[in-house]
Amino acid sequence: MLTKKEKQILELRKRGFKQSEIASKLKISQPAVSSFVNNSLNKIRNAKKTMEFVEKLGIKYEEE
């Protein structure tokens, strides 16, 4: 699951903010923003791989 901060940063990126602008807006460092973005994208990639594996196995699941 994405953290509140990860979601917030991805939303700002979606709206066109640069990492330096996000850092300033959220009062965190630019490297911290970069880290949040990288962690978020890794979580998303891992979730996608997991779902592909579940589907390949034919496991039924319900979305919440």
MARKOL-187403 format. One record per residue: residue number from 1; residue in three letters; y, x, z of N, C-alpha, C, O in turn. Coordinates in steps of 0.02 Angstrom, whole numbers, plus 50000, padded with zeros to 5 digits. Last residue first. Example, Ala and Ser with C-alpha at 12.3 -4.5 7.8 and 13.67 -1.06 7.14 Angstrom:
<pakol seq="2" type="ser" n_Y="49888" n_X="50642" n_Z="50354" ca_Y="49947" ca_X="50684" ca_Z="50357" c_Y="50002" c_X="50645" c_Z="50394" o_Y="50057" o_X="50670" o_Z="50402"/>
<pakol seq="1" type="ala" n_Y="49716" n_X="50660" n_Z="50390" ca_Y="49775" ca_X="50615" ca_Z="50390" c_Y="49835" c_X="50660" c_Z="50390" o_Y="49834" o_X="50712" o_Z="50423"/>
//
This chain:
<pakol seq="64" type="glu" n_Y="49762" n_X="49432" n_Z="49840" ca_Y="49797" ca_X="49399" ca_Z="49895" c_Y="49867" c_X="49382" c_Z="49876" o_Y="49905" o_X="49354" o_Z="49916"/>
<pakol seq="63" type="glu" n_Y="49627" n_X="49408" n_Z="49729" ca_Y="49693" ca_X="49437" ca_Z="49742" c_Y="49725" c_X="49397" c_Z="49799" o_Y="49716" o_X="49336" o_Z="49804"/>
<pakol seq="62" type="glu" n_Y="49456" n_X="49436" n_Z="49754" ca_Y="49511" ca_X="49387" ca_Z="49752" c_Y="49576" c_X="49423" c_Z="49768" o_Y="49580" o_X="49463" o_Z="49815"/>
<pakol seq="61" type="tyr" n_Y="49320" n_X="49496" n_Z="49656" ca_Y="49369" ca_X="49504" ca_Z="49710" c_Y="49423" c_X="49450" c_Z="49701" o_Y="49432" o_X="49422" o_Z="49646"/>
<pakol seq="60" type="lys" n_Y="49162" n_X="49553" n_Z="49606" ca_Y="49211" ca_X="49498" ca_Z="49608" c_Y="49258" c_X="49510" c_Z="49667" o_Y="49237" o_X="49530" o_Z="49721"/>
<pakol seq="59" type="ile" n_Y="49113" n_X="49691" n_Z="49512" ca_Y="49124" ca_X="49664" ca_Z="49580" c_Y="49178" c_X="49610" c_Z="49577" o_Y="49231" o_X="49621" o_Z="49548"/>
<pakol seq="58" type="gly" n_Y="49079" n_X="49763" n_Z="49402" ca_Y="49071" ca_X="49690" ca_Z="49400" c_Y="49078" c_X="49657" c_Z="49467" o_Y="49053" o_X="49602" o_Z="49479"/>
<pakol seq="57" type="leu" n_Y="49104" n_X="49894" n_Z="49387" ca_Y="49044" ca_X="49876" ca_Z="49425" c_Y="49031" c_X="49802" c_Z="49425" o_Y="48977" o_X="49779" o_Z="49445"/>
<pakol seq="56" type="lys" n_Y="49224" n_X="49884" n_Z="49319" ca_Y="49167" ca_X="49914" ca_Z="49285" c_Y="49101" c_X="49896" c_Z="49320" o_Y="49050" o_X="49885" o_Z="49288"/>
<pakol seq="55" type="glu" n_Y="49306" n_X="49833" n_Z="49421" ca_Y="49291" ca_X="49792" ca_Z="49363" c_Y="49230" c_X="49818" c_Z="49325" o_Y="49189" o_X="49779" o_Z="49302"/>
<pakol seq="54" type="val" n_Y="49308" n_X="49946" n_Z="49505" ca_Y="49283" ca_X="49882" ca_Z="49530" c_Y="49263" c_X="49837" c_Z="49471" o_Y="49210" o_X="49806" o_Z="49472"/>
<pakol seq="53" type="phe" n_Y="49371" n_X="50038" n_Z="49419" ca_Y="49303" ca_X="50050" ca_Z="49443" c_Y="49271" c_X="49985" c_Z="49467" o_Y="49213" o_X="49972" o_Z="49451"/>
<pakol seq="52" type="glu" n_Y="49497" n_X="49979" n_Z="49405" ca_Y="49456" ca_X="49990" ca_Z="49345" c_Y="49383" c_X="50001" c_Z="49365" o_Y="49338" o_X="49976" o_Z="49331"/>
<pakol seq="51" type="met" n_Y="49540" n_X="49986" n_Z="49538" ca_Y="49529" ca_X="49920" ca_Z="49507" c_Y="49486" c_X="49927" c_Z="49444" o_Y="49444" o_X="49884" o_Z="49431"/>
<pakol seq="50" type="thr" n_Y="49549" n_X="50126" n_Z="49553" ca_Y="49504" ca_X="50087" ca_Z="49596" c_Y="49488" c_X="50019" c_Z="49563" o_Y="49430" o_X="49998" o_Z="49562"/>
<pakol seq="49" type="lys" n_Y="49650" n_X="50155" n_Z="49461" ca_Y="49583" ca_X="50183" ca_Z="49452" c_Y="49532" c_X="50144" c_Z="49492" o_Y="49477" o_X="50131" o_Z="49468"/>
<pakol seq="48" type="lys" n_Y="49756" n_X="50086" n_Z="49524" ca_Y="49734" ca_X="50067" ca_Z="49457" c_Y="49664" c_X="50092" c_Z="49443" o_Y="49622" o_X="50055" o_Z="49417"/>
<pakol seq="47" type="ala" n_Y="49768" n_X="50157" n_Z="49642" ca_Y="49750" ca_X="50086" ca_Z="49645" c_Y="49724" c_X="50063" c_Z="49577" o_Y="49676" o_X="50024" o_Z="49573"/>
<pakol seq="46" type="asn" n_Y="49807" n_X="50281" n_Z="49591" ca_Y="49744" ca_X="50275" ca_Z="49627" c_Y="49721" c_X="50202" c_Z="49631" o_Y="49662" o_X="50188" o_Z="49623"/>
<pakol seq="45" type="arg" n_Y="49933" n_X="50247" n_Z="49536" ca_Y="49880" ca_X="50274" ca_Z="49493" c_Y="49811" c_X="50265" c_Z="49526" o_Y="49763" o_X="50244" o_Z="49494"/>
<pakol seq="44" type="ile" n_Y="49999" n_X="50209" n_Z="49655" ca_Y="49991" ca_X="50161" ca_Z="49601" c_Y="49934" c_X="50183" c_Z="49554" o_Y="49892" o_X="50143" o_Z="49535"/>
<pakol seq="43" type="lys" n_Y="49998" n_X="50329" n_Z="49726" ca_Y="49965" ca_X="50270" ca_Z="49754" c_Y="49951" c_X="50219" c_Z="49700" o_Y="49898" o_X="50188" o_Z="49699"/>
<pakol seq="42" type="asn" n_Y="50076" n_X="50408" n_Z="49638" ca_Y="50006" ca_X="50426" ca_Z="49653" c_Y="49968" c_X="50367" c_Z="49681" o_Y="49911" o_X="50355" o_Z="49661"/>
<pakol seq="41" type="leu" n_Y="50198" n_X="50341" n_Z="49647" ca_Y="50163" ca_X="50342" ca_Z="49583" c_Y="50090" c_X="50362" c_Z="49592" o_Y="50046" o_X="50336" o_Z="49557"/>
<pakol seq="40" type="ser" n_Y="50228" n_X="50367" n_Z="49783" ca_Y="50221" ca_X="50298" ca_Z="49758" c_Y="50180" c_X="50297" c_Z="49694" o_Y="50134" o_X="50257" o_Z="49687"/>
<pakol seq="39" type="asn" n_Y="50240" n_X="50506" n_Z="49785" ca_Y="50189" ca_X="50473" ca_Z="49826" c_Y="50175" c_X="50402" c_Z="49801" o_Y="50118" o_X="50381" o_Z="49798"/>
<pakol seq="38" type="asn" n_Y="50351" n_X="50521" n_Z="49698" ca_Y="50286" ca_X="50550" ca_Z="49681" c_Y="50230" c_X="50517" c_Z="49720" o_Y="50177" o_X="50502" o_Z="49692"/>
<pakol seq="37" type="val" n_Y="50451" n_X="50453" n_Z="49773" ca_Y="50433" ca_X="50431" ca_Z="49705" c_Y="50364" c_X="50457" c_Z="49687" o_Y="50322" o_X="50419" o_Z="49662"/>
<pakol seq="36" type="phe" n_Y="50454" n_X="50529" n_Z="49891" ca_Y="50438" ca_X="50458" ca_Z="49894" c_Y="50416" c_X="50432" c_Z="49826" o_Y="50368" o_X="50394" o_Z="49821"/>
<pakol seq="35" type="ser" n_Y="50495" n_X="50652" n_Z="49835" ca_Y="50431" ca_X="50647" ca_Z="49869" c_Y="50408" c_X="50574" c_Z="49873" o_Y="50350" o_X="50558" o_Z="49860"/>
<pakol seq="34" type="ser" n_Y="50623" n_X="50619" n_Z="49790" ca_Y="50572" ca_X="50643" ca_Z="49743" c_Y="50502" c_X="50636" c_Z="49772" o_Y="50456" o_X="50615" o_Z="49738"/>
<pakol seq="33" type="val" n_Y="50683" n_X="50592" n_Z="49913" ca_Y="50677" ca_X="50540" ca_Z="49862" c_Y="50623" c_X="50558" c_Z="49813" o_Y="50581" o_X="50516" o_Z="49796"/>
<pakol seq="32" type="ala" n_Y="50676" n_X="50720" n_Z="49969" ca_Y="50640" ca_X="50665" ca_Z="50002" c_Y="50631" c_X="50607" c_Z="49953" o_Y="50578" o_X="50576" o_Z="49950"/>
<pakol seq="31" type="pro" n_Y="50761" n_X="50793" n_Z="49884" ca_Y="50689" ca_X="50808" ca_Z="49885" c_Y="50647" c_X="50753" c_Z="49919" o_Y="50590" o_X="50741" o_Z="49899"/>
<pakol seq="30" type="gln" n_Y="50882" n_X="50728" n_Z="49920" ca_Y="50855" ca_X="50717" ca_Z="49853" c_Y="50781" c_X="50737" c_Z="49851" o_Y="50741" o_X="50702" o_Z="49820"/>
<pakol seq="29" type="ser" n_Y="50882" n_X="50657" n_Z="50087" ca_Y="50889" ca_X="50711" ca_Z="50039" c_Y="50859" c_X="50693" c_Z="49971" o_Y="50816" o_X="50650" o_Z="49966"/>
<pakol seq="28" type="ile" n_Y="50969" n_X="50505" n_Z="50131" ca_Y="50912" ca_X="50550" ca_Z="50136" c_Y="50921" c_X="50604" c_Z="50083" o_Y="50965" o_X="50598" o_Z="50040"/>
<pakol seq="27" type="lys" n_Y="51053" n_X="50391" n_Z="50121" ca_Y="51067" ca_X="50444" ca_Z="50169" c_Y="51004" c_X="50486" c_Z="50185" o_Y="50989" o_X="50500" o_Z="50243"/>
<pakol seq="26" type="leu" n_Y="51044" n_X="50302" n_Z="50020" ca_Y="50998" ca_X="50292" ca_Z="50077" c_Y="51006" c_X="50344" c_Z="50132" o_Y="50972" o_X="50343" o_Z="50182"/>
<pakol seq="25" type="lys" n_Y="51143" n_X="50351" n_Z="49932" ca_Y="51144" ca_X="50281" ca_Z="49954" c_Y="51103" c_X="50270" c_Z="50017" o_Y="51123" o_X="50233" o_Z="50062"/>
<pakol seq="24" type="ser" n_Y="51099" n_X="50483" n_Z="49909" ca_Y="51163" ca_X="50470" ca_Z="49940" c_Y="51166" c_X="50400" c_Z="49969" o_Y="51189" o_X="50391" o_Z="50026"/>
<pakol seq="23" type="ala" n_Y="50975" n_X="50457" n_Z="49847" ca_Y="50979" ca_X="50498" ca_Z="49908" c_Y="51044" c_X="50484" c_Z="49945" o_Y="51044" o_X="50475" o_Z="50006"/>
<pakol seq="22" type="ile" n_Y="51017" n_X="50387" n_Z="49735" ca_Y="50975" ca_X="50354" ca_Z="49785" c_Y="50979" c_X="50391" c_Z="49851" o_Y="50985" o_X="50361" o_Z="49904"/>
<pakol seq="21" type="glu" n_Y="51085" n_X="50489" n_Z="49669" ca_Y="51121" ca_X="50429" ca_Z="49690" c_Y="51083" c_X="50391" c_Z="49744" o_Y="51112" o_X="50365" o_Z="49792"/>
<pakol seq="20" type="ser" n_Y="50981" n_X="50577" n_Z="49642" ca_Y="51037" ca_X="50600" ca_Z="49684" c_Y="51078" c_X="50541" c_Z="49710" o_Y="51102" o_X="50542" o_Z="49766"/>
<pakol seq="19" type="gln" n_Y="50901" n_X="50499" n_Z="49556" ca_Y="50876" ca_X="50520" ca_Z="49622" c_Y="50933" c_X="50542" c_Z="49668" o_Y="50932" o_X="50526" o_Z="49728"/>
<pakol seq="18" type="lys" n_Y="50997" n_X="50363" n_Z="49485" ca_Y="50967" ca_X="50430" ca_Z="49482" c_Y="50946" c_X="50450" c_Z="49553" o_Y="50969" o_X="50421" o_Z="49602"/>
<pakol seq="17" type="phe" n_Y="50967" n_X="50191" n_Z="49451" ca_Y="50997" ca_X="50242" ca_Z="49494" c_Y="50960" c_X="50308" c_Z="49484" o_Y="50899" o_X="50309" o_Z="49476"/>
<pakol seq="16" type="gly" n_Y="50909" n_X="50087" n_Z="49380" ca_Y="50944" ca_X="50139" ca_Z="49344" c_Y="50977" c_X="50193" c_Z="49386" o_Y="51012" o_X="50236" o_Z="49359"/>
<pakol seq="15" type="arg" n_Y="50828" n_X="49996" n_Z="49437" ca_Y="50896" ca_X="49973" ca_Z="49423" c_Y="50939" c_X="50028" c_Z="49391" o_Y="50998" o_X="50017" o_Z="49377"/>
<pakol seq="14" type="lys" n_Y="50718" n_X="50074" n_Z="49461" ca_Y="50713" ca_X="50021" ca_Z="49410" c_Y="50782" c_X="49997" c_Z="49389" o_Y="50793" o_X="49981" o_Z="49331"/>
<pakol seq="13" type="arg" n_Y="50766" n_X="50144" n_Z="49571" ca_Y="50752" ca_X="50179" ca_Z="49508" c_Y="50750" c_X="50130" c_Z="49450" o_Y="50776" o_X="50143" o_Z="49396"/>
<pakol seq="12" type="leu" n_Y="50769" n_X="50040" n_Z="49664" ca_Y="50832" ca_X="50071" ca_Z="49644" c_Y="50824" c_X="50111" c_Z="49578" o_Y="50868" o_X="50110" o_Z="49536"/>
<pakol seq="11" type="glu" n_Y="50631" n_X="50016" n_Z="49672" ca_Y="50676" ca_X="49962" ca_Z="49649" c_Y="50743" c_X="49992" c_Z="49626" o_Y="50770" o_X="49971" o_Z="49575"/>
<pakol seq="10" type="leu" n_Y="50587" n_X="50136" n_Z="49726" ca_Y="50566" ca_X="50117" ca_Z="49658" c_Y="50610" c_X="50062" c_Z="49630" o_Y="50625" o_X="50061" o_Z="49570"/>
<pakol seq="9" type="ile" n_Y="50649" n_X="50127" n_Z="49852" ca_Y="50668" ca_X="50181" ca_Z="49806" c_Y="50647" c_X="50163" c_Z="49735" o_Y="50686" o_X="50175" o_Z="49688"/>
<pakol seq="8" type="gln" n_Y="50583" n_X="50017" n_Z="49908" ca_Y="50657" ca_X="50018" ca_Z="49902" c_Y="50679" c_X="50069" c_Z="49849" o_Y="50722" o_X="50055" o_Z="49808"/>
<pakol seq="7" type="lys" n_Y="50451" n_X="50061" n_Z="49909" ca_Y="50470" ca_X="50003" ca_Z="49869" c_Y="50545" c_X="50002" c_Z="49856" o_Y="50567" o_X="49988" o_Z="49800"/>
<pakol seq="6" type="glu" n_Y="50465" n_X="50167" n_Z="50000" ca_Y="50441" ca_X="50179" ca_Z="49932" c_Y="50461" c_X="50122" c_Z="49886" o_Y="50484" o_X="50133" o_Z="49830"/>
<pakol seq="5" type="lys" n_Y="50505" n_X="50095" n_Z="50115" ca_Y="50550" ca_X="50144" ca_Z="50085" c_Y="50529" c_X="50160" c_Z="50013" o_Y="50572" o_X="50166" o_Z="49969"/>
<pakol seq="4" type="lys" n_Y="50390" n_X="50019" n_Z="50142" ca_Y="50454" ca_X="49986" ca_Z="50129" c_Y="50502" c_X="50033" c_Z="50093" o_Y="50537" o_X="50013" o_Z="50046"/>
<pakol seq="3" type="thr" n_Y="50248" n_X="50090" n_Z="50054" ca_Y="50290" ca_X="50080" ca_Z="50113" c_Y="50354" c_X="50044" c_Z="50092" o_Y="50371" o_X="50039" o_Z="50033"/>
<pakol seq="2" type="leu" n_Y="50112" n_X="50021" n_Z="49964" ca_Y="50175" ca_X="50057" ca_Z="49964" c_Y="50214" c_X="50041" c_Z="50028" o_Y="50213" o_X="49984" o_Z="50053"/>
<pakol seq="1" type="met" n_Y="49941" n_X="50042" n_Z="50000" ca_Y="50000" ca_X="50000" ca_Z="50000" c_Y="50063" c_X="50044" c_Z="50000" o_Y="50065" o_X="50097" o_Z="50031"/>
//
